[in-house]
Amino acid sequence: MTSQTDRVAVLVPVKAFDRAKVRLAPALEPRERAHLARVMAEHVLAAAAPLPIAVVCDDDEVADWARARGARVVLAPGAGLNGAVETGVAVLGELGHERVIVAHGDLPLAGPLAWLSRSVGVTLVPDHRDDGTNVACIPTHAGFRFSYGPRSLARHEAEARRLGLPVRIVRDPLLARDVDEPADLFGLEIV
């Protein structure tokens, strides 16, 4: 007999560490940005436990890093973020997971993620600007089309409604905290 969490996996999109967080260039040197990206991604993997974890990426160093941490690797070269996440969700669906929690790798305060799968339909967690989508929990076989970037929360909510799926918006201050701009570094002790 399988439990609900046995049917759920976490997908973490991770950009090449040496190309990550370029918008932080005014505040951090390239080596510091790469270190920050790696530390935040490790934190998100820890928050995903005990669920099965997959990292979707297009970089060999990230793939090796993910495998060393026990994560499944889904390579999606040239797919862009939306295509990479959709590829990762499809692969996890083929492996028998019914729901996937997509949690971006730049959530330095993320706590446990499994509770996000405890509802039907789609769960969306906006960023601290209430604009982007930091975390989404979706059914794997719904055909959900991702649309990251500015105003992605509204687009993802509309996509769930288009598919006839109930939508739950969760405003969690820890999951809302992402790191995109230099101001987002304020108060973080991980740099």
Buried (B, 14 or more C-beta within 10 A) or exposed (E): EEEEBEBBBBBBBBBBBBEBBEEBEEBBEBEBBBBBBBBBBBBBBEBBEEBBBBBBBBBEEBBEBBEEEEBBBBBBEEBEBBEBBBBBBBBBBEEEBBBBBBBBBBBBBBEEBBBBBEBEBBBBBBBBEEEBBBBBBBBBEBEBEBBBEEEBBBBBBEBBEEBEBEBBBBEBEEBBBBBBEEEBBEEBEEB
